[in-house]
């Protein structure tokens, strides 16, 4: 175990994981676009579904970009800086959604099934990504573990968000 921890950012040790994670995120993007195109009217007419679909797409694109950057051979310092920048940019999404639909306009948030816990879990995912990048900048191999945890948090969150969108569309179609 010590050998793996001491050499955690050797790309060959992480390659298979990030090929799988990047491929999963890319597949989810395709599925999300299919669902959106099949139910475009319902998503466009419901602000919460529209925001969820948009944010899911951004989260997934962030994951694909992270996987690409991790798979590109480069110094750990540069990778860490790239991961910090990407995750700082992504953090604006859950922060703005929480502000808009929890503090500013609870009525729309409640009508669309807004959950503060969903927003917080997305914030935690981005904060793990930021912390992982900082650890890599500091040449600490633990950064890759935090980035992997961030990746898994987002894949689970996107699947659950997509499920909520599909349930909401199903309810709208019943009416």
Backbone torsions as a table, in degrees:
resi	resn	phi	psi	omega
1	UNK	NA	-41.3	-179.3
2	UNK	-59.0	-36.7	179.3
3	UNK	-60.9	-41.2	179.5
4	UNK	-70.6	-40.7	179.7
5	UNK	-66.6	-42.4	-179.6
6	UNK	-67.2	-22.1	-177.2
7	UNK	-124.6	38.1	-168.9
8	UNK	-65.0	-29.8	-179.7
9	UNK	-99.0	36.7	168.2
10	UNK	-83.5	118.2	-173.7
11	UNK	-51.8	-34.1	-178.7
12	UNK	-65.6	-24.8	177.8
13	UNK	-75.9	-24.0	-175.5
14	UNK	-109.0	-10.2	-172.3
15	UNK	-55.1	-54.5	-176.2
16	UNK	-61.1	-41.5	179.5
17	UNK	-60.3	-47.5	-176.1
18	UNK	-77.9	-22.9	170.4
19	UNK	-65.4	-45.0	178.8
20	UNK	-65.7	-45.7	-179.2
21	UNK	-66.2	-43.0	178.3
22	UNK	-64.6	-39.6	177.7
23	UNK	-65.9	-40.3	177.8
24	UNK	-61.6	-45.6	179.8
25	UNK	-63.1	-40.8	179.1
26	UNK	-64.9	-41.8	178.1
27	UNK	-63.1	-40.9	178.1
28	UNK	-63.6	-36.2	177.0
29	UNK	-60.5	-46.5	178.6
30	UNK	-60.4	-45.0	179.1
31	UNK	-64.5	-39.7	178.8
32	UNK	-62.2	-41.9	178.4
33	UNK	-65.5	-35.8	177.6
34	UNK	-65.3	-47.3	-180.0
35	UNK	-62.2	-43.2	179.9
36	UNK	-62.8	-44.1	-177.7
37	UNK	-68.3	-31.1	178.6
38	UNK	-74.2	-24.9	-176.5
39	UNK	-129.3	41.1	-174.0
40	UNK	-59.0	-43.1	-178.7
41	UNK	-60.2	-45.9	-179.1
42	UNK	-63.8	-38.7	-178.1
43	UNK	-73.3	-42.2	179.9
44	UNK	-65.7	-36.7	-176.8
45	UNK	-83.0	-9.1	178.4
46	UNK	-114.5	110.8	-174.7
47	UNK	-60.0	-33.8	-178.7
48	UNK	-71.1	-43.0	177.2
49	UNK	-63.3	-40.7	180.0
50	UNK	-62.0	-44.2	-179.8
51	UNK	-66.8	-42.2	178.9
52	UNK	-62.3	-44.8	-180.0
53	UNK	-62.9	-43.8	178.3
54	UNK	-61.6	-50.4	-177.1
55	UNK	-66.3	-37.7	175.5
56	UNK	-59.6	-41.6	178.9
57	UNK	-63.0	-43.8	178.7
58	UNK	-63.9	-44.4	178.9
59	UNK	-59.4	-44.6	-178.6
60	UNK	-67.2	-41.0	177.0
61	UNK	-63.0	-37.2	176.1
62	UNK	-61.1	-43.0	179.8
63	UNK	-64.8	-41.6	178.3
64	UNK	-62.3	-45.5	179.2
65	UNK	-61.6	-42.2	177.8
66	UNK	-61.5	-44.2	179.4
67	UNK	-60.3	-42.5	178.8
68	UNK	-61.4	-46.9	-178.2
69	UNK	-64.5	-38.0	179.4
70	UNK	-67.9	-34.5	-178.7
71	UNK	-79.4	-17.7	176.7
72	UNK	-77.2	124.7	176.6
73	UNK	-63.5	122.7	-179.9
74	UNK	-162.6	162.3	179.1
75	UNK	-63.0	146.8	-179.0
76	UNK	-59.3	-36.1	179.3
77	UNK	-60.5	-46.0	-179.7
78	UNK	-66.2	-45.9	178.3
79	UNK	-58.7	-43.8	179.3
80	UNK	-59.6	-44.3	179.6
81	UNK	-63.7	-40.3	178.5
82	UNK	-64.1	-42.4	-179.5
83	UNK	-67.2	-38.7	176.0
84	UNK	-61.2	-47.5	-178.4
85	UNK	-61.5	-46.7	-178.7
86	UNK	-62.5	-44.0	-177.5
87	UNK	-73.4	-32.2	173.3
88	UNK	-63.6	-43.0	177.6
89	UNK	-61.8	-44.4	-179.0
90	UNK	-68.5	-29.9	-178.2
91	UNK	-60.3	-25.0	-179.8
92	UNK	-62.3	-29.6	-178.8
93	UNK	-63.4	-59.4	-178.7
94	UNK	-65.4	-32.9	178.4
95	UNK	-63.8	-45.8	-179.0
96	UNK	-68.4	-36.9	179.0
97	UNK	-66.4	-43.9	178.3
98	UNK	-61.7	-43.6	179.5
99	UNK	-61.6	-48.5	-175.9
100	UNK	-67.9	-42.5	-169.8
101	UNK	-107.7	-3.1	175.0
102	UNK	-111.3	-40.8	-177.5
103	UNK	-98.3	-39.6	-171.2
104	UNK	-93.3	-46.1	-173.6
105	UNK	-136.4	71.7	-176.3
106	UNK	-63.4	-29.7	-176.8
107	UNK	-59.9	-49.2	179.1
108	UNK	-65.7	-41.2	179.1
109	UNK	-61.2	-44.9	179.3
110	UNK	-65.8	-39.2	180.0
111	UNK	-65.2	-32.8	-177.3
112	UNK	-96.0	5.4	178.5
113	UNK	80.3	29.5	178.6
114	UNK	-60.9	139.3	176.7
115	UNK	-128.5	124.6	176.8
116	UNK	-61.8	-31.3	-179.0
117	UNK	-67.3	-35.5	176.8
118	UNK	-64.3	-44.6	178.4
119	UNK	-63.9	-41.1	179.4
120	UNK	-66.2	-40.5	179.0
121	UNK	-63.8	-37.0	175.9
122	UNK	-66.2	-39.4	176.7
123	UNK	-62.4	-42.6	178.9
124	UNK	-61.5	-41.1	177.7
125	UNK	-58.4	-47.5	179.3
126	UNK	-67.9	-37.4	178.4
127	UNK	-65.4	-36.6	174.2
128	UNK	-62.7	-41.7	178.3
129	UNK	-62.9	-41.6	177.6
130	UNK	-64.3	-47.6	-180.0
131	UNK	-61.7	-40.1	177.4
132	UNK	-61.4	-42.7	177.3
133	UNK	-63.4	-40.3	178.0
134	UNK	-63.6	-43.3	177.3
135	UNK	-60.0	-39.6	179.0
136	UNK	-67.4	-39.2	176.8
137	UNK	-59.5	-39.0	179.5
138	UNK	-81.0	8.3	178.7
139	UNK	65.9	27.1	176.4
140	UNK	-96.1	126.8	-177.7
141	UNK	-68.5	-14.9	179.8
142	UNK	-66.6	-16.9	179.5
143	UNK	-56.8	-37.7	-178.4
144	UNK	-66.5	-32.6	178.2
145	UNK	-68.8	-39.0	177.4
146	UNK	-67.3	-39.7	178.0
147	UNK	-65.0	-40.8	177.3
148	UNK	-63.1	-41.5	177.5
149	UNK	-62.8	-41.4	177.0
150	UNK	-59.1	-45.0	-179.5
151	UNK	-58.7	-46.2	-178.4
152	UNK	-67.0	-40.4	177.0
153	UNK	-55.7	-45.5	-178.2
154	UNK	-70.5	-37.9	177.9
155	UNK	-62.4	-42.9	177.6
156	UNK	-65.0	-44.6	-179.2
157	UNK	-61.9	-41.2	-179.7
158	UNK	-65.5	-41.8	178.4
159	UNK	-62.3	-45.1	179.9
160	UNK	-65.8	-39.3	177.0
161	UNK	-64.5	-42.0	178.1
162	UNK	-62.6	-39.5	177.3
163	UNK	-61.4	-44.2	178.8
164	UNK	-62.8	-39.6	177.6
165	UNK	-62.7	-46.5	-178.8
166	UNK	-63.5	-40.8	177.5
167	UNK	-63.5	-43.2	178.9
168	UNK	-62.9	-41.1	178.6
169	UNK	-66.8	-39.2	177.5
170	UNK	-61.9	-40.8	177.0
171	UNK	-64.9	-41.6	179.3
172	UNK	-64.7	-38.4	-179.9
173	UNK	-69.4	-30.6	176.9
174	UNK	-63.1	-37.1	-177.7
175	UNK	-75.2	NA	NA
